[in-house]
Structure formats: structure tokens, C-alpha cells
């Protein structure tokens, strides 16, 4: 392992014992570039056939996202992965072996679901095992973007941290609460790793698009089409008419980009491609990146045939100040939950009244019997089968459902208290009647014991950006080098 030669702050931990043969650094030029995106997320799986087809189509790089915030703050808060090691390793092996045979690099962003330092090291460990087992000579770059509280507090004190809507100004207490903080990398650190001979780039938290845009930008492709192509392909086959049918390959050139699915039985259409600007984007025409904003308001989408779409007219407006979005996760309490099935027609006919009465009764008992301060705990009751997803926002209230699953969730400052609330609620959740009932109803617990402790629950608490000194600020790059002899041991 060696440090980035342009970042002397990184101290080498291991002296390299050999010099590998690496994929040559590509000199900047306006060169059409083809990016193979085998799947929307590392570990989601893809077929060897689709990967082989992408290589045969002339891919210059294999790039894939390794995670996101989609699954909530738990994975950032605990620095653990949503995906299984077996699935991630399987995808990695196919990509690494295919890329080595083709002489092209592999880029993975947001390693380990949330892009923490531990996530990068987790994927790097699997990569090292694969290289050793396959006897491959590769140079691996690890790019870290996790930030210490001290660094964030220093930038905050200097007035260099700013809120994004709807967040307000950041305070020190919120920073101190964070279990882990990551910054979203742009493409520049990835480009630097490639320029210094990396065959495999494993990045911490990155924008989904930066992972796909890095090589085209490095080779001089125009930023408007490059960022638009990356946004379109970030979720693999999601921009096709059949999202379950694997990944895509796009080519960026001087004037725009062309995209097509890897599966010959699938298709890209102007609608499926244009629609992806709506995905996870507040503005259907503009998308912010660390170095500027993609604007697709003048983009045109033309079907070249029944599978391929050509896009032109996208532009990229450079930002005056380069910034990095921060994501932080903090413990929001501890939870226990109870799931009970309700099928009593009389209760279901007056479900809102019954749920309100049960919640009030249990809350009162937690205060009166357990001696809890009502400001220190909360009780949620979600009726699955009757508006549990939208709750009061549900626009259509149909006839009484035939059955519902009542999920009661107690949140408290510690696990013992949360569990005590669900234990106290047990007989009432099982038999609580409506005021009009003469006899106690009976419901059905999902299991025994009825309560399930969930442990700590996390919440995202940062919706802010930090100003950067330059495009490489707050990113750290380290390199691992392997040789064929090491792989053969």
C-alpha cells in the first residue's frame, strides 16, 4: 500500500515489494468513451453474458455504484453494508476478471452501501482475495471520503458549511451526535486515481454519476453529455423498458451520447431515457454536482433504432465554488415493536376510533404505570392494509378492510424502556375493545414473544454542504499493488 504522491498527508503503511504491470494511464483527449454499467448496484447481480456483451461492444471501463441512502440511515450509522458479502464478491469477481482480460479499469463508488471508510476497506478486502485467487496483477486505489467530527466542526466555525433546503443552519451539537459523516465525492479524485495507474478504483461515498462520468471526463468528453449520460445510466437497466433485464452501455462523444441495454431482448426508448432525469431529482431538468449543475432543458432524445437512443443538447454550468454534500447519521432512540393481526369486523368498521383509543390507553399507562415522562417516548401505530404507508395523507379511504396488520412501535432513549412499553401494551394490543363492545375481542400476535427489540434506530441529521479548497479537498487516496507471484502463493 502506498500513499497518493500528490497527497503527502497520507502515510504509507506497507512498502510495495514489487512493481505490477498496470493498465496504462490514458492521456487526456476528446476521445469517444464507452462506459459499461452492468447493474444498478454492486451486489444486485448480473449475468456473465451481459458483461461479455458489454466488453464485445467496446467498453472502455466497467463502472458501478456500490450503495446509496435509499435504505435509510442505519447503514451509515453503523458503517455496515446492506448487501451480502457473497453477492458483492460474486459481482466483483466477474467485473475484475473481465476487465483484466480486456485491459480496462473497474470503478466502484459508495462502497459498502454508505461509503464509510469501513465500507471501502470491506470491498478492498474482497478485491484482494479475488486478485490473489485469480493470480492477477492489478493496482487498486482506495478513495476515502469519511469525515471526522473535528474537520466538520472546523469548517463550520470558519463559516464554510451551508444548509440545503429544507435544513436550517448546522450547530455543533448535531455534528457531535453523528456516528459517521461522509462527504459525496465528485469525479476528480477518481480521475486522479486513474491517472496514477489504478486498474481498480474503490471509492467511498460518491455521487452516483461521478463514478460513471470520471473516465469520459478524463478523456476530454464534454461535461454536458457526460453528466447526462451518467445520470441516465446510474441505475443500470432502470432507463430501459425492462428494468429487470440487466445493465446498459453508453458512449459519449463530442456532441452527445448514445445508450443501449446489454440485454438484446430489452430496449431504450426516448421516453425511458428522458424519464430517468425524474428519478430522485427535484428538478426534471437540472441536477447539482460538486463542480456544477447539469442542465437538460434543451436536450433532444431520438431513437436510432428499436434499441438505442441518441441524446444531444445537454450542457453543464460550472459552479463558482466547489462543494461537497455531507451526510451524517445519528442515533435517534431505541425501539421495540409488536405486530398483531386484526380481523374482527366490528373493530375494522371503526378502525380509526379503535387505534386512537388503544394508543391513548397505552400512552397513559406508560406514564401512569411505568412512571415515564411522556416527553421521553413515542408510540406509533401503523395499520398495514389500511393506510399504513401514507397515513393521514391517504387520499382514498375505502370501505373497511377485511384484515389489517397493526404494527405498534415504541421509541425511547434506551432499549429497556422501549421494550417495557411493548410488554406493558401486550394484553391490550391483544384484546383492546371498542367502547361499544360488551365482550373482549381477540387478535393474533405474529409470534411469541410478541415484542421484538429493534435496538438503536438512526436518523439522517445533515443536509448541508461544505466548501472545498479544491476538487481534491477532503478526499484521501491510497494504493495497493499486487503481482502475479503474490497471487500464485
TORTOR-976510 format. One record per residue (C-alpha): residue number from 1; residue in one letter; x, y, z negated. Coordinates in steps of 0.1 Angstrom, whole numbers, always signed. Layout:
<pts>
@num:NUM&residu:A&x:X&y:Y&z:Z
...
</pts>
This chain:
<pts>
@num:1&residu:X&x:+0&y:+0&z:+0
@num:2&residu:X&x:+13&y:+34&z:+9
@num:3&residu:X&x:+1&y:+70&z:+5
@num:4&residu:X&x:-12&y:+93&z:+32
@num:5&residu:X&x:+20&y:+110&z:+44
@num:6&residu:X&x:+0&y:+143&z:+47
@num:7&residu:X&x:-13&y:+140&z:+12
@num:8&residu:X&x:+17&y:+139&z:-12
@num:9&residu:X&x:-6&y:+139&z:-42
@num:10&residu:X&x:-12&y:+102&z:-37
@num:11&residu:X&x:+14&y:+80&z:-54
@num:12&residu:X&x:+23&y:+47&z:-37
@num:13&residu:X&x:+15&y:+17&z:-58
@num:14&residu:X&x:+32&y:-10&z:-37
@num:15&residu:X&x:+62&y:-7&z:-14
@num:16&residu:X&x:+55&y:-23&z:+20
@num:17&residu:X&x:+76&y:-54&z:+27
@num:18&residu:X&x:+71&y:-54&z:+64
@num:19&residu:X&x:+60&y:-32&z:+93
@num:20&residu:X&x:+30&y:-46&z:+111
@num:21&residu:X&x:+21&y:-42&z:+147
@num:22&residu:X&x:-9&y:-18&z:+147
@num:23&residu:X&x:-34&y:-5&z:+172
@num:24&residu:X&x:-16&y:+25&z:+188
@num:25&residu:X&x:-28&y:+59&z:+178
@num:26&residu:X&x:-49&y:+74&z:+205
@num:27&residu:X&x:-38&y:+108&z:+218
@num:28&residu:X&x:-65&y:+135&z:+219
@num:29&residu:X&x:-81&y:+138&z:+253
@num:30&residu:X&x:-115&y:+144&z:+268
@num:31&residu:X&x:-120&y:+107&z:+273
@num:32&residu:X&x:-154&y:+90&z:+275
@num:33&residu:X&x:-157&y:+68&z:+244
@num:34&residu:X&x:-179&y:+38&z:+237
@num:35&residu:X&x:-190&y:+30&z:+202
@num:36&residu:X&x:-203&y:-4&z:+192
@num:37&residu:X&x:-228&y:-3&z:+163
@num:38&residu:X&x:-236&y:-40&z:+155
@num:39&residu:X&x:-261&y:-33&z:+128
@num:40&residu:X&x:-277&y:-5&z:+107
@num:41&residu:X&x:-258&y:-15&z:+75
@num:42&residu:X&x:-229&y:-38&z:+68
@num:43&residu:X&x:-243&y:-70&z:+53
@num:44&residu:X&x:-276&y:-68&z:+71
@num:45&residu:X&x:-263&y:-93&z:+96
@num:46&residu:X&x:-260&y:-95&z:+134
@num:47&residu:X&x:-253&y:-123&z:+159
@num:48&residu:X&x:-219&y:-132&z:+173
@num:49&residu:X&x:-235&y:-130&z:+207
@num:50&residu:X&x:-244&y:-93&z:+203
@num:51&residu:X&x:-210&y:-84&z:+191
@num:52&residu:X&x:-194&y:-103&z:+220
@num:53&residu:X&x:-217&y:-85&z:+244
@num:54&residu:X&x:-206&y:-51&z:+230
@num:55&residu:X&x:-170&y:-60&z:+234
@num:56&residu:X&x:-176&y:-70&z:+270
@num:57&residu:X&x:-194&y:-37&z:+276
@num:58&residu:X&x:-161&y:-20&z:+269
@num:59&residu:X&x:-164&y:-9&z:+233
@num:60&residu:X&x:-135&y:+14&z:+221
@num:61&residu:X&x:-144&y:+10&z:+184
@num:62&residu:X&x:-167&y:-10&z:+161
@num:63&residu:X&x:-183&y:+13&z:+136
@num:64&residu:X&x:-210&y:+7&z:+109
@num:65&residu:X&x:-224&y:+22&z:+78
@num:66&residu:X&x:-220&y:+3&z:+46
@num:67&residu:X&x:-247&y:+19&z:+24
@num:68&residu:X&x:-268&y:+49&z:+16
@num:69&residu:X&x:-290&y:+64&z:-11
@num:70&residu:X&x:-321&y:+46&z:+3
@num:71&residu:X&x:-322&y:+21&z:-25
@num:72&residu:X&x:-321&y:+47&z:-53
@num:73&residu:X&x:-296&y:+59&z:-79
@num:74&residu:X&x:-289&y:+26&z:-96
@num:75&residu:X&x:-261&y:+16&z:-73
@num:76&residu:X&x:-243&y:+49&z:-76
@num:77&residu:X&x:-249&y:+50&z:-113
@num:78&residu:X&x:-234&y:+15&z:-119
@num:79&residu:X&x:-209&y:+16&z:-90
@num:80&residu:X&x:-223&y:-18&z:-78
@num:81&residu:X&x:-234&y:-30&z:-44
@num:82&residu:X&x:-269&y:-37&z:-32
@num:83&residu:X&x:-256&y:-62&z:-6
@num:84&residu:X&x:-242&y:-96&z:-14
@num:85&residu:X&x:-205&y:-104&z:-10
@num:86&residu:X&x:-212&y:-133&z:+12
@num:87&residu:X&x:-233&y:-113&z:+37
@num:88&residu:X&x:-208&y:-84&z:+37
@num:89&residu:X&x:-178&y:-107&z:+41
@num:90&residu:X&x:-196&y:-126&z:+70
@num:91&residu:X&x:-202&y:-93&z:+89
@num:92&residu:X&x:-167&y:-81&z:+82
@num:93&residu:X&x:-150&y:-112&z:+94
@num:94&residu:X&x:-169&y:-112&z:+127
@num:95&residu:X&x:-160&y:-75&z:+133
@num:96&residu:X&x:-124&y:-78&z:+122
@num:97&residu:X&x:-116&y:-109&z:+143
@num:98&residu:X&x:-134&y:-95&z:+174
@num:99&residu:X&x:-118&y:-61&z:+171
@num:100&residu:X&x:-83&y:-76&z:+166
@num:101&residu:X&x:-87&y:-96&z:+198
@num:102&residu:X&x:-99&y:-66&z:+217
@num:103&residu:X&x:-73&y:-43&z:+203
@num:104&residu:X&x:-98&y:-17&z:+189
@num:105&residu:X&x:-103&y:-3&z:+154
@num:106&residu:X&x:-131&y:-10&z:+129
@num:107&residu:X&x:-146&y:+17&z:+108
@num:108&residu:X&x:-169&y:+12&z:+78
@num:109&residu:X&x:-184&y:+41&z:+59
@num:110&residu:X&x:-201&y:+43&z:+24
@num:111&residu:X&x:-185&y:+11&z:+13
@num:112&residu:X&x:-203&y:-8&z:-15
@num:113&residu:X&x:-237&y:+8&z:-9
@num:114&residu:X&x:-229&y:+41&z:-27
@num:115&residu:X&x:-193&y:+48&z:-16
@num:116&residu:X&x:-177&y:+49&z:-50
@num:117&residu:X&x:-140&y:+41&z:-54
@num:118&residu:X&x:-151&y:+7&z:-67
@num:119&residu:X&x:-171&y:+1&z:-36
@num:120&residu:X&x:-142&y:+9&z:-13
@num:121&residu:X&x:-120&y:-15&z:-33
@num:122&residu:X&x:-147&y:-42&z:-32
@num:123&residu:X&x:-148&y:-41&z:+6
@num:124&residu:X&x:-110&y:-38&z:+8
@num:125&residu:X&x:-106&y:-69&z:-12
@num:126&residu:X&x:-128&y:-89&z:+11
@num:127&residu:X&x:-109&y:-74&z:+41
@num:128&residu:X&x:-75&y:-85&z:+26
@num:129&residu:X&x:-88&y:-121&z:+22
@num:130&residu:X&x:-101&y:-122&z:+58
@num:131&residu:X&x:-68&y:-109&z:+72
@num:132&residu:X&x:-49&y:-134&z:+52
@num:133&residu:X&x:-71&y:-163&z:+61
@num:134&residu:X&x:-71&y:-153&z:+98
@num:135&residu:X&x:-34&y:-146&z:+99
@num:136&residu:X&x:-39&y:-111&z:+114
@num:137&residu:X&x:-16&y:-81&z:+114
@num:138&residu:X&x:-37&y:-51&z:+106
@num:139&residu:X&x:-32&y:-17&z:+89
@num:140&residu:X&x:-61&y:-9&z:+66
@num:141&residu:X&x:-69&y:+27&z:+55
@num:142&residu:X&x:-89&y:+32&z:+23
@num:143&residu:X&x:-105&y:+67&z:+21
@num:144&residu:X&x:-118&y:+76&z:-14
@num:145&residu:X&x:-144&y:+104&z:-20
@num:146&residu:X&x:-155&y:+98&z:-56
@num:147&residu:X&x:-150&y:+130&z:-76
@num:148&residu:X&x:-142&y:+133&z:-113
@num:149&residu:X&x:-164&y:+155&z:-135
@num:150&residu:X&x:-133&y:+177&z:-142
@num:151&residu:X&x:-129&y:+185&z:-105
@num:152&residu:X&x:-166&y:+193&z:-101
@num:153&residu:X&x:-166&y:+215&z:-132
@num:154&residu:X&x:-135&y:+233&z:-120
@num:155&residu:X&x:-152&y:+241&z:-86
@num:156&residu:X&x:-184&y:+250&z:-105
@num:157&residu:X&x:-165&y:+275&z:-127
@num:158&residu:X&x:-150&y:+290&z:-96
@num:159&residu:X&x:-184&y:+296&z:-81
@num:160&residu:X&x:-178&y:+271&z:-53
@num:161&residu:X&x:-208&y:+248&z:-60
@num:162&residu:X&x:-241&y:+258&z:-45
@num:163&residu:X&x:-276&y:+242&z:-47
@num:164&residu:X&x:-296&y:+228&z:-18
@num:165&residu:X&x:-333&y:+232&z:-18
@num:166&residu:X&x:-352&y:+224&z:-40
@num:167&residu:X&x:-325&y:+222&z:-66
@num:168&residu:X&x:-315&y:+252&z:-88
@num:169&residu:X&x:-281&y:+262&z:-100
@num:170&residu:X&x:-259&y:+235&z:-114
@num:171&residu:X&x:-249&y:+235&z:-151
@num:172&residu:X&x:-221&y:+218&z:-169
@num:173&residu:X&x:-244&y:+195&z:-189
@num:174&residu:X&x:-258&y:+180&z:-157
@num:175&residu:X&x:-223&y:+173&z:-144
@num:176&residu:X&x:-212&y:+157&z:-178
@num:177&residu:X&x:-243&y:+134&z:-176
@num:178&residu:X&x:-232&y:+119&z:-143
@num:179&residu:X&x:-219&y:+83&z:-145
@num:180&residu:X&x:-204&y:+86&z:-110
@num:181&residu:X&x:-202&y:+115&z:-85
@num:182&residu:X&x:-193&y:+111&z:-48
@num:183&residu:X&x:-189&y:+136&z:-20
@num:184&residu:X&x:-200&y:+129&z:+15
@num:185&residu:X&x:-170&y:+127&z:+39
@num:186&residu:X&x:-171&y:+142&z:+73
@num:187&residu:X&x:-152&y:+128&z:+103
@num:188&residu:X&x:-118&y:+145&z:+97
@num:189&residu:X&x:-104&y:+121&z:+71
@num:190&residu:X&x:-114&y:+91&z:+93
@num:191&residu:X&x:-97&y:+107&z:+123
@num:192&residu:X&x:-66&y:+113&z:+102
@num:193&residu:X&x:-65&y:+76&z:+92
@num:194&residu:X&x:-68&y:+65&z:+128
@num:195&residu:X&x:-41&y:+90&z:+139
@num:196&residu:X&x:-18&y:+74&z:+114
@num:197&residu:X&x:-22&y:+39&z:+128
@num:198&residu:X&x:-51&y:+24&z:+109
@num:199&residu:X&x:-67&y:-5&z:+126
@num:200&residu:X&x:-94&y:-8&z:+99
@num:201&residu:X&x:-108&y:+22&z:+81
@num:202&residu:X&x:-128&y:+17&z:+49
@num:203&residu:X&x:-144&y:+49&z:+37
@num:204&residu:X&x:-161&y:+60&z:+6
@num:205&residu:X&x:-194&y:+79&z:+7
@num:206&residu:X&x:-196&y:+93&z:+42
@num:207&residu:X&x:-223&y:+109&z:+63
@num:208&residu:X&x:-238&y:+80&z:+84
@num:209&residu:X&x:-230&y:+99&z:+115
@num:210&residu:X&x:-193&y:+107&z:+107
@num:211&residu:X&x:-184&y:+70&z:+108
@num:212&residu:X&x:-197&y:+68&z:+144
@num:213&residu:X&x:-186&y:+102&z:+156
@num:214&residu:X&x:-149&y:+100&z:+144
@num:215&residu:X&x:-133&y:+83&z:+174
@num:216&residu:X&x:-152&y:+102&z:+201
@num:217&residu:X&x:-143&y:+135&z:+185
@num:218&residu:X&x:-107&y:+123&z:+181
@num:219&residu:X&x:-106&y:+116&z:+218
@num:220&residu:X&x:-119&y:+151&z:+227
@num:221&residu:X&x:-155&y:+143&z:+234
@num:222&residu:X&x:-178&y:+174&z:+230
@num:223&residu:X&x:-193&y:+177&z:+195
@num:224&residu:X&x:-229&y:+182&z:+205
@num:225&residu:X&x:-234&y:+150&z:+224
@num:226&residu:X&x:-211&y:+131&z:+199
@num:227&residu:X&x:-231&y:+140&z:+168
@num:228&residu:X&x:-264&y:+135&z:+185
@num:229&residu:X&x:-253&y:+100&z:+197
@num:230&residu:X&x:-241&y:+92&z:+162
@num:231&residu:X&x:-274&y:+103&z:+147
@num:232&residu:X&x:-293&y:+82&z:+172
@num:233&residu:X&x:-272&y:+50&z:+166
@num:234&residu:X&x:-267&y:+53&z:+129
@num:235&residu:X&x:-293&y:+26&z:+121
@num:236&residu:X&x:-283&y:+3&z:+149
@num:237&residu:X&x:-314&y:-11&z:+166
@num:238&residu:X&x:-338&y:+14&z:+149
@num:239&residu:X&x:-336&y:+36&z:+180
@num:240&residu:X&x:-348&y:+7&z:+203
@num:241&residu:X&x:-383&y:-6&z:+210
@num:242&residu:X&x:-375&y:-37&z:+188
@num:243&residu:X&x:-355&y:-26&z:+157
@num:244&residu:X&x:-351&y:-62&z:+146
@num:245&residu:X&x:-331&y:-71&z:+177
@num:246&residu:X&x:-296&y:-61&z:+167
@num:247&residu:X&x:-274&y:-31&z:+174
@num:248&residu:X&x:-265&y:-7&z:+201
@num:249&residu:X&x:-236&y:+7&z:+221
@num:250&residu:X&x:-234&y:+43&z:+232
@num:251&residu:X&x:-209&y:+61&z:+254
@num:252&residu:X&x:-201&y:+98&z:+250
@num:253&residu:X&x:-187&y:+118&z:+279
@num:254&residu:X&x:-182&y:+154&z:+290
@num:255&residu:X&x:-219&y:+162&z:+294
@num:256&residu:X&x:-239&y:+139&z:+271
@num:257&residu:X&x:-243&y:+103&z:+260
@num:258&residu:X&x:-258&y:+71&z:+272
@num:259&residu:X&x:-272&y:+45&z:+248
@num:260&residu:X&x:-284&y:+9&z:+253
@num:261&residu:X&x:-292&y:-21&z:+230
@num:262&residu:X&x:-268&y:-50&z:+226
@num:263&residu:X&x:-296&y:-75&z:+230
@num:264&residu:X&x:-305&y:-79&z:+267
@num:265&residu:X&x:-341&y:-86&z:+257
@num:266&residu:X&x:-345&y:-52&z:+240
@num:267&residu:X&x:-347&y:-16&z:+254
@num:268&residu:X&x:-340&y:+20&z:+246
@num:269&residu:X&x:-366&y:+45&z:+258
@num:270&residu:X&x:-367&y:+83&z:+258
@num:271&residu:X&x:-393&y:+81&z:+231
@num:272&residu:X&x:-374&y:+56&z:+209
@num:273&residu:X&x:-342&y:+76&z:+212
@num:274&residu:X&x:-357&y:+110&z:+207
@num:275&residu:X&x:-377&y:+98&z:+177
@num:276&residu:X&x:-347&y:+90&z:+157
@num:277&residu:X&x:-340&y:+127&z:+151
@num:278&residu:X&x:-371&y:+125&z:+129
@num:279&residu:X&x:-356&y:+98&z:+107
@num:280&residu:X&x:-345&y:+110&z:+73
@num:281&residu:X&x:-344&y:+145&z:+87
@num:282&residu:X&x:-364&y:+175&z:+75
@num:283&residu:X&x:-360&y:+193&z:+109
@num:284&residu:X&x:-366&y:+172&z:+141
@num:285&residu:X&x:-341&y:+194&z:+160
@num:286&residu:X&x:-313&y:+203&z:+135
@num:287&residu:X&x:-290&y:+182&z:+113
@num:288&residu:X&x:-264&y:+195&z:+90
@num:289&residu:X&x:-229&y:+180&z:+88
@num:290&residu:X&x:-199&y:+192&z:+66
@num:291&residu:X&x:-184&y:+212&z:+95
@num:292&residu:X&x:-216&y:+225&z:+112
@num:293&residu:X&x:-251&y:+218&z:+125
@num:294&residu:X&x:-263&y:+196&z:+153
@num:295&residu:X&x:-290&y:+213&z:+175
@num:296&residu:X&x:-310&y:+191&z:+198
@num:297&residu:X&x:-337&y:+216&z:+206
@num:298&residu:X&x:-326&y:+218&z:+243
@num:299&residu:X&x:-318&y:+181&z:+246
@num:300&residu:X&x:-332&y:+161&z:+275
@num:301&residu:X&x:-339&y:+123&z:+274
@num:302&residu:X&x:-340&y:+104&z:+307
@num:303&residu:X&x:-345&y:+67&z:+313
@num:304&residu:X&x:-317&y:+54&z:+336
@num:305&residu:X&x:-334&y:+21&z:+339
@num:306&residu:X&x:-356&y:-1&z:+317
@num:307&residu:X&x:-329&y:-5&z:+290
@num:308&residu:X&x:-307&y:+27&z:+290
@num:309&residu:X&x:-313&y:+63&z:+281
@num:310&residu:X&x:-293&y:+93&z:+291
@num:311&residu:X&x:-292&y:+124&z:+268
@num:312&residu:X&x:-278&y:+158&z:+276
@num:313&residu:X&x:-281&y:+193&z:+263
@num:314&residu:X&x:-272&y:+188&z:+226
@num:315&residu:X&x:-249&y:+214&z:+210
@num:316&residu:X&x:-231&y:+218&z:+177
@num:317&residu:X&x:-228&y:+250&z:+159
@num:318&residu:X&x:-196&y:+252&z:+137
@num:319&residu:X&x:-200&y:+263&z:+101
@num:320&residu:X&x:-182&y:+293&z:+88
@num:321&residu:X&x:-173&y:+274&z:+56
@num:322&residu:X&x:-167&y:+236&z:+54
@num:323&residu:X&x:-185&y:+220&z:+26
@num:324&residu:X&x:-192&y:+186&z:+10
@num:325&residu:X&x:-225&y:+174&z:-3
@num:326&residu:X&x:-223&y:+159&z:-38
@num:327&residu:X&x:-243&y:+130&z:-51
@num:328&residu:X&x:-244&y:+122&z:-88
@num:329&residu:X&x:-263&y:+96&z:-108
@num:330&residu:X&x:-271&y:+98&z:-145
@num:331&residu:X&x:-289&y:+76&z:-170
@num:332&residu:X&x:-325&y:+88&z:-173
@num:333&residu:X&x:-335&y:+64&z:-201
@num:334&residu:X&x:-342&y:+27&z:-206
@num:335&residu:X&x:-372&y:+7&z:-195
@num:336&residu:X&x:-393&y:-23&z:-202
@num:337&residu:X&x:-423&y:-33&z:-181
@num:338&residu:X&x:-453&y:-56&z:-182
@num:339&residu:X&x:-471&y:-70&z:-152
@num:340&residu:X&x:-507&y:-82&z:-156
@num:341&residu:X&x:-533&y:-93&z:-130
@num:342&residu:X&x:-568&y:-78&z:-134
@num:343&residu:X&x:-597&y:-94&z:-117
@num:344&residu:X&x:-626&y:-85&z:-139
@num:345&residu:X&x:-652&y:-69&z:-116
@num:346&residu:X&x:-666&y:-47&z:-143
@num:347&residu:X&x:-632&y:-33&z:-151
@num:348&residu:X&x:-623&y:-29&z:-114
@num:349&residu:X&x:-656&y:-10&z:-109
@num:350&residu:X&x:-644&y:+16&z:-134
@num:351&residu:X&x:-606&y:+12&z:-129
@num:352&residu:X&x:-596&y:+49&z:-134
@num:353&residu:X&x:-615&y:+51&z:-167
@num:354&residu:X&x:-600&y:+18&z:-179
@num:355&residu:X&x:-565&y:+27&z:-170
@num:356&residu:X&x:-568&y:+62&z:-187
@num:357&residu:X&x:-582&y:+46&z:-218
@num:358&residu:X&x:-555&y:+20&z:-220
@num:359&residu:X&x:-527&y:+45&z:-215
@num:360&residu:X&x:-542&y:+68&z:-242
@num:361&residu:X&x:-546&y:+39&z:-266
@num:362&residu:X&x:-511&y:+26&z:-262
@num:363&residu:X&x:-495&y:+60&z:-263
@num:364&residu:X&x:-514&y:+68&z:-295
@num:365&residu:X&x:-504&y:+35&z:-310
@num:366&residu:X&x:-467&y:+41&z:-302
@num:367&residu:X&x:-469&y:+73&z:-320
@num:368&residu:X&x:-491&y:+62&z:-349
@num:369&residu:X&x:-479&y:+26&z:-355
@num:370&residu:X&x:-443&y:+27&z:-342
@num:371&residu:X&x:-436&y:+62&z:-355
@num:372&residu:X&x:-423&y:+75&z:-322
@num:373&residu:X&x:-422&y:+111&z:-312
@num:374&residu:X&x:-443&y:+114&z:-281
@num:375&residu:X&x:-417&y:+137&z:-265
@num:376&residu:X&x:-392&y:+109&z:-265
@num:377&residu:X&x:-410&y:+83&z:-245
@num:378&residu:X&x:-433&y:+79&z:-214
@num:379&residu:X&x:-458&y:+53&z:-203
@num:380&residu:X&x:-467&y:+48&z:-167
@num:381&residu:X&x:-494&y:+25&z:-154
@num:382&residu:X&x:-495&y:+17&z:-117
@num:383&residu:X&x:-523&y:-4&z:-102
@num:384&residu:X&x:-509&y:-23&z:-72
@num:385&residu:X&x:-539&y:-29&z:-50
@num:386&residu:X&x:-554&y:+4&z:-59
@num:387&residu:X&x:-534&y:+35&z:-50
@num:388&residu:X&x:-502&y:+25&z:-69
@num:389&residu:X&x:-479&y:+39&z:-42
@num:390&residu:X&x:-494&y:+74&z:-38
@num:391&residu:X&x:-514&y:+76&z:-70
@num:392&residu:X&x:-533&y:+109&z:-72
@num:393&residu:X&x:-521&y:+118&z:-37
@num:394&residu:X&x:-540&y:+89&z:-21
@num:395&residu:X&x:-565&y:+105&z:+4
@num:396&residu:X&x:-588&y:+75&z:+8
@num:397&residu:X&x:-605&y:+59&z:-22
@num:398&residu:X&x:-622&y:+28&z:-10
@num:399&residu:X&x:-647&y:+5&z:-28
@num:400&residu:X&x:-634&y:-12&z:-59
@num:401&residu:X&x:-606&y:-37&z:-51
@num:402&residu:X&x:-611&y:-74&z:-57
@num:403&residu:X&x:-580&y:-75&z:-79
@num:404&residu:X&x:-551&y:-53&z:-90
@num:405&residu:X&x:-517&y:-59&z:-105
@num:406&residu:X&x:-513&y:-34&z:-134
@num:407&residu:X&x:-476&y:-26&z:-139
@num:408&residu:X&x:-470&y:-8&z:-172
@num:409&residu:X&x:-436&y:+8&z:-176
@num:410&residu:X&x:-423&y:+22&z:-209
@num:411&residu:X&x:-393&y:+45&z:-207
@num:412&residu:X&x:-375&y:+56&z:-239
@num:413&residu:X&x:-340&y:+68&z:-250
@num:414&residu:X&x:-329&y:+32&z:-258
@num:415&residu:X&x:-338&y:-3&z:-248
@num:416&residu:X&x:-350&y:-14&z:-282
@num:417&residu:X&x:-376&y:+13&z:-283
@num:418&residu:X&x:-388&y:+7&z:-247
@num:419&residu:X&x:-392&y:-30&z:-254
@num:420&residu:X&x:-410&y:-22&z:-287
@num:421&residu:X&x:-436&y:-2&z:-268
@num:422&residu:X&x:-443&y:-30&z:-244
@num:423&residu:X&x:-445&y:-55&z:-272
@num:424&residu:X&x:-470&y:-34&z:-291
@num:425&residu:X&x:-490&y:-30&z:-259
@num:426&residu:X&x:-491&y:-67&z:-252
@num:427&residu:X&x:-525&y:-77&z:-267
@num:428&residu:X&x:-542&y:-45&z:-254
@num:429&residu:X&x:-529&y:-49&z:-219
@num:430&residu:X&x:-543&y:-85&z:-220
@num:431&residu:X&x:-577&y:-77&z:-235
@num:432&residu:X&x:-585&y:-40&z:-234
@num:433&residu:X&x:-622&y:-34&z:-228
@num:434&residu:X&x:-642&y:-6&z:-213
@num:435&residu:X&x:-663&y:+14&z:-239
@num:436&residu:X&x:-695&y:-2&z:-223
@num:437&residu:X&x:-682&y:-38&z:-228
@num:438&residu:X&x:-697&y:-59&z:-256
@num:439&residu:X&x:-671&y:-87&z:-252
@num:440&residu:X&x:-633&y:-86&z:-247
@num:441&residu:X&x:-621&y:-92&z:-211
@num:442&residu:X&x:-591&y:-114&z:-204
@num:443&residu:X&x:-564&y:-106&z:-178
@num:444&residu:X&x:-534&y:-126&z:-166
@num:445&residu:X&x:-498&y:-119&z:-175
@num:446&residu:X&x:-473&y:-127&z:-148
@num:447&residu:X&x:-450&y:-146&z:-172
@num:448&residu:X&x:-441&y:-154&z:-207
@num:449&residu:X&x:-427&y:-134&z:-224
@num:450&residu:X&x:-449&y:-107&z:-209
@num:451&residu:X&x:-424&y:-79&z:-212
@num:452&residu:X&x:-393&y:-76&z:-190
@num:453&residu:X&x:-365&y:-53&z:-202
@num:454&residu:X&x:-350&y:-34&z:-173
@num:455&residu:X&x:-321&y:-18&z:-190
@num:456&residu:X&x:-308&y:+16&z:-181
@num:457&residu:X&x:-326&y:+34&z:-153
@num:458&residu:X&x:-308&y:+61&z:-133
@num:459&residu:X&x:-317&y:+93&z:-116
@num:460&residu:X&x:-301&y:+115&z:-89
@num:461&residu:X&x:-292&y:+148&z:-106
@num:462&residu:X&x:-271&y:+165&z:-80
@num:463&residu:X&x:-285&y:+182&z:-49
@num:464&residu:X&x:-256&y:+205&z:-43
@num:465&residu:X&x:-226&y:+213&z:-20
@num:466&residu:X&x:-191&y:+222&z:-29
@num:467&residu:X&x:-169&y:+245&z:-8
@num:468&residu:X&x:-138&y:+228&z:+6
@num:469&residu:X&x:-103&y:+243&z:+11
@num:470&residu:X&x:-102&y:+225&z:+45
@num:471&residu:X&x:-117&y:+194&z:+62
@num:472&residu:X&x:-95&y:+170&z:+42
@num:473&residu:X&x:-101&y:+185&z:+7
@num:474&residu:X&x:-113&y:+161&z:-20
@num:475&residu:X&x:-106&y:+131&z:+1
@num:476&residu:X&x:-77&y:+106&z:-7
@num:477&residu:X&x:-63&y:+81&z:+18
@num:478&residu:X&x:-42&y:+51&z:+11
@num:479&residu:X&x:-29&y:+24&z:+34
@num:480&residu:X&x:-25&y:-14&z:+31
@num:481&residu:X&x:-3&y:-32&z:+56
@num:482&residu:X&x:-3&y:-69&z:+63
@num:483&residu:X&x:+19&y:-91&z:+85
@num:484&residu:X&x:+13&y:-124&z:+103
@num:485&residu:X&x:+38&y:-140&z:+79
@num:486&residu:X&x:+18&y:-129&z:+49
@num:487&residu:X&x:-13&y:-142&z:+65
@num:488&residu:X&x:+2&y:-176&z:+71
@num:489&residu:X&x:+12&y:-181&z:+34
</pts>
